[in-house]
């Protein structure tokens, strides 16, 4: 195994050059604090040669304090060779739902791709990726390959608040995105996803569709409007809730056939007024490395319940007197 510090190159030289080392930086969801492993791919092409020789193919690189150590024997720089390196991490593990590959020949030589990547209810992980760009090997003075990782997926969460009167509580559960694209290919050549598809065809009758869960943050799944201050009582703040993020493939949908679905149980005191599923159609444009929040207000019309109301018929709210014909009433003789 070979270890490299984030700032210093190991002082080890052979005829082919110094050891190849790595350092890293990662942004947002998967942070530098919890990022400790990635897989590296790449190789080199000798001077004036187009085909690439593979140096790394899915080699695991692990962090130990400030050192990044890769499995196997040390690899060394070759003078005047042109190198390209690529790396990914699926929350510190190798991909199980997708096939990474470094191309060595043909029009894609020197590029990296992931084919048949799946992002659905059974595979919810932050996928980060980095590439080095072209590096020319030197006999001495080579520095560690610097990777700055970015997020390849989009992520989505939902935020809920109550539009009911304060004496109603609403329980939220089973928050899900339905009919999303859940399979695609990524290429370093385009820097984008392509060939988005669904592994399950939407079928409402048999309740079949692709799905990404948006799990509720914490254990309390109740929302309630603010209770205003009363005589001798203080106001009670509104109860809201937010889901955890769900990971989705970046894509611009051509129609509003993605569904945000969730279950509500509306209560007034201990009485259950309504239990039902609420669904709304979306036409998302989800971009790489972008986080989205859908803000939802649950009110009576959305929950399918109707308030009991009263009205008073007639002008000014009171029906006019009906005048009865005069009745003769004789007193005396």
C-alpha positions in Angstrom: 0.0 0.0 0.0 1.1 3.6 -0.6 0.2 6.5 1.6 0.3 10.2 0.8 -0.3 13.2 3.0 -2.5 15.9 1.8 0.4 18.3 1.5 3.6 16.3 1.0 4.6 13.8 -1.6 6.4 10.7 -0.4 10.1 11.0 -1.0 10.5 7.8 -3.0 11.9 7.6 -6.5 12.5 4.9 -9.1 13.7 5.2 -12.6 10.1 5.8 -13.8 9.6 8.7 -11.3 8.0 9.4 -8.0 5.0 7.7 -6.5 1.5 8.7 -7.6 -0.5 10.1 -4.7 -3.9 11.8 -4.1 -5.4 14.6 -2.0 -9.1 15.6 -1.9 -11.8 18.1 -1.2 -15.5 17.5 -1.1 -18.4 19.9 -0.8 -21.9 19.8 0.8 -23.9 16.7 1.7 -21.0 14.2 2.1 -18.6 16.4 4.0 -14.9 16.3 4.5 -15.5 15.0 8.0 -17.3 11.9 7.0 -15.6 11.3 3.7 -13.0 8.6 4.0 -13.0 6.4 1.0 -13.2 6.6 -2.8 -12.5 4.5 -5.9 -10.0 5.7 -8.5 -9.7 5.0 -12.2 -7.3 6.3 -14.8 -4.1 5.8 -16.7 -1.7 7.4 -19.1 -0.8 7.7 -22.7 2.9 7.9 -23.6 4.1 10.9 -25.6 2.6 11.0 -29.1 0.4 7.9 -28.5 -3.4 8.0 -28.4 -4.3 4.8 -26.5 -4.2 4.8 -22.7 -2.5 2.3 -20.4 -4.6 1.6 -17.3 -2.9 2.5 -14.0 -6.0 2.4 -11.6 -9.2 0.5 -12.2 -11.5 0.7 -9.2 -8.7 0.8 -6.7 -9.9 1.8 -3.2 -8.3 4.8 -1.7 -8.8 5.2 2.1 -8.2 8.0 4.5 -6.2 7.6 7.7 -5.8 10.9 9.5 -4.3 13.2 6.9 -3.0 10.3 4.8 -4.7 8.8 1.7 -3.6 5.2 1.1 -4.5 3.1 -1.9 -4.5 -0.7 -2.2 -1.8 -2.7 -3.9 1.7 -1.8 -5.0 2.8 1.8 -5.5 2.3 3.4 -8.9 4.9 5.8 -10.3 5.0 8.7 -12.7 6.5 8.3 -16.1 8.2 11.3 -17.6 6.3 13.1 -20.4 3.4 10.7 -20.2 -0.1 12.3 -20.1 -2.3 11.1 -17.3 -6.0 11.3 -16.5 -7.6 10.3 -13.2 -11.2 9.9 -12.2 -12.7 9.1 -8.8 -16.1 8.5 -7.2 -17.5 7.6 -3.8 -21.0 6.3 -3.1 -21.0 7.2 0.6 -17.6 5.6 1.0 -18.4 2.3 -0.8 -18.0 1.0 -4.3 -21.0 1.1 -6.6 -23.4 -1.9 -6.5 -26.0 -0.3 -8.8 -24.0 0.8 -11.8 -20.8 -0.1 -13.8 -17.9 2.3 -13.8 -15.3 2.1 -16.5 -12.2 3.9 -17.8 -11.9 3.8 -21.6 -8.5 3.1 -23.0 -9.1 3.0 -26.8 -11.4 4.5 -29.4 -13.1 7.9 -29.5 -13.7 7.8 -25.8 -10.1 6.9 -24.8 -9.1 8.7 -21.6 -12.7 9.2 -20.4 -14.7 7.7 -17.6 -18.3 6.5 -17.5 -20.9 4.9 -15.3 -23.5 2.8 -17.1 -26.9 1.6 -15.7 -26.7 3.6 -12.5 -29.8 3.1 -10.4 -31.3 5.6 -8.0 -34.5 4.4 -6.4 -36.0 3.3 -3.1 -33.5 0.5 -2.7 -30.5 2.6 -3.6 -30.4 6.0 -1.8 -26.9 7.2 -1.6 -25.0 10.4 -2.2 -22.8 9.9 -5.3 -19.8 12.2 -5.6 -17.3 12.4 -8.4 -14.0 14.1 -9.4 -11.6 14.3 -12.3 -8.0 15.5 -12.4 -7.8 16.8 -16.0 -4.7 16.1 -18.0 -1.5 15.8 -16.0 2.0 15.5 -17.6 4.3 13.2 -15.6 7.7 14.6 -14.6 10.9 12.8 -13.6 10.8 14.6 -10.2 8.7 17.3 -8.6 5.3 15.6 -9.2 2.7 16.7 -6.7 -0.3 14.6 -5.4 -3.2 14.3 -7.7 -5.8 16.8 -6.4 -9.4 15.8 -6.5 -12.3 18.3 -5.8 -15.4 16.2 -5.5 -18.9 17.3 -6.6 -22.3 15.8 -6.2 -23.6 14.0 -9.3 -27.2 13.6 -8.2 -30.0 16.0 -7.2 -31.7 15.8 -3.8 -35.3 16.6 -2.8 -37.1 17.1 0.5 -40.6 18.3 1.5 -41.6 20.7 4.2 -45.2 20.7 5.7 -47.3 23.2 7.6 -51.0 23.2 8.5 -53.6 25.5 6.9 -56.3 24.2 9.2 -57.6 26.0 12.3 -55.4 25.5 15.3 -57.7 23.0 17.0 -56.9 20.5 14.2 -53.8 18.3 14.1 -52.6 16.5 11.0 -50.4 13.5 11.0 -48.1 13.2 7.9 -46.7 9.8 6.7 -45.6 7.9 3.7 -44.1 10.8 1.8 -42.9 9.6 -1.6 -42.0 10.6 -5.1 -43.6 8.3 -7.7 -42.8 7.7 -11.4 -39.3 9.2 -11.3 -36.6 8.2 -13.7 -34.4 5.9 -11.8 -31.8 4.5 -14.2 -29.3 6.4 -16.3 -25.7 6.7 -17.6 -23.0 9.2 -16.7 -20.1 10.2 -18.9 -17.1 12.4 -18.1 -17.0 13.3 -21.8 -20.3 15.3 -21.6 -20.2 15.8 -17.8 -23.9 14.9 -17.8 -26.4 12.1 -17.4 -28.1 10.5 -20.3 -30.4 7.6 -21.3 -32.7 8.2 -18.3 -35.3 5.5 -18.0 -37.7 3.8 -15.5 -37.1 0.3 -14.3 -40.9 0.0 -13.6 -43.6 1.2 -15.9 -46.3 3.3 -14.2 -49.5 1.3 -13.6 -52.0 3.0 -11.4 -54.4 0.0 -11.4 -51.9 -2.3 -9.9 -50.0 0.3 -7.9 -46.8 -0.2 -9.7 -44.3 2.7 -10.2 -40.8 3.8 -9.5 -40.4 5.4 -6.1 -38.1 7.5 -3.9 -39.0 7.8 -0.2 -38.8 11.1 1.6 -38.5 9.9 5.2 -39.7 12.2 7.9 -37.0 13.8 10.1 -37.3 12.8 13.7 -40.2 10.9 15.4 -42.9 13.6 15.5 -45.0 13.5 12.4 -47.7 16.0 13.5 -48.3 19.5 12.1 -50.5 22.1 13.6 -51.3 25.8 13.0 -50.1 28.4 15.6 -52.4 28.7 18.6 -52.9 32.4 19.3 -52.5 33.9 22.8 -55.7 33.9 24.8 -56.8 35.4 28.1 -54.1 34.3 30.5 -52.4 32.0 28.0 -49.4 32.5 25.7 -49.3 31.8 22.0 -48.1 28.3 21.0 -45.9 28.2 17.9 -47.0 26.3 14.9 -45.7 22.8 14.5 -44.1 22.0 11.1 -42.1 19.1 9.8 -39.5 18.5 7.2 -38.5 15.2 5.5 -35.0 13.9 5.0 -33.5 14.3 1.5 -34.2 11.8 -1.2 -31.7 11.4 -4.0 -33.0 11.5 -7.6 -31.4 11.5 -11.1 -30.9 15.0 -12.6 -33.3 15.4 -15.5 -35.7 17.8 -17.1 -39.1 16.2 -17.4 -41.2 16.8 -20.5 -44.5 16.5 -18.7 -46.0 16.7 -15.2 -46.1 12.9 -14.6 -44.0 12.8 -11.4 -46.2 12.5 -8.3 -45.6 13.7 -4.8 -47.7 11.6 -2.6 -48.3 11.5 1.2 -50.8 10.3 3.7 -52.7 12.6 6.1 -54.8 11.8 9.1 -56.8 14.9 10.2 -57.9 15.0 13.8 -59.9 17.4 15.9 -59.1 16.5 19.4 -59.2 12.7 19.5 -61.8 12.5 16.7 -60.4 11.4 13.3 -62.0 13.6 10.7 -60.3 12.2 7.6 -57.6 9.7 6.6 -56.5 9.8 2.9 -53.6 10.0 0.5 -52.9 13.4 -1.1 -51.2 13.5 -4.5 -49.9 16.3 -6.6 -48.3 16.2 -10.0 -44.9 17.8 -10.7 -42.9 18.5 -13.8 -39.4 18.8 -12.3 -36.2 20.3 -13.7 -33.6 18.7 -11.4 -30.0 19.8 -11.9 -26.7 18.1 -11.0 -25.6 18.9 -7.4 -28.7 20.9 -6.6 -31.0 20.6 -3.5 -34.7 21.2 -3.8 -37.4 21.8 -1.1 -41.1 21.5 -1.8 -43.1 23.6 0.7 -46.6 22.1 1.3 -49.5 23.7 3.2 -52.2 21.1 4.1 -55.6 22.7 4.2 -59.2 21.4 4.1 -59.6 21.3 0.3 -56.3 19.5 -0.1 -57.2 16.9 2.6 -60.6 16.4 1.1 -62.5 17.6 4.1 -65.1 20.3 4.2 -65.8 22.7 7.1 -69.3 22.7 8.6 -70.7 26.2 8.0 -74.0 28.0 8.6 -75.9 30.6 6.6 -79.1 32.5 7.2 -81.5 32.9 4.3 -83.7 36.0 3.6 -82.9 39.7 3.3 -80.8 41.1 6.1 -80.8 37.6 7.7 -84.4 37.8 9.0 -87.5 36.9 7.1 -90.0 39.8 7.1 -93.2 39.5 9.0 -96.1 38.1 7.1 -99.2 40.3 7.4 -102.4 38.3 8.0 -105.7 39.8 6.9 -107.5 41.8 9.6 -110.0 39.8 11.7 -113.1 41.4 13.0 -113.6 41.1 16.7 -116.7 42.5 18.3 -116.9 43.5 21.9 -120.2 44.2 23.5 -123.6 43.9 21.8 
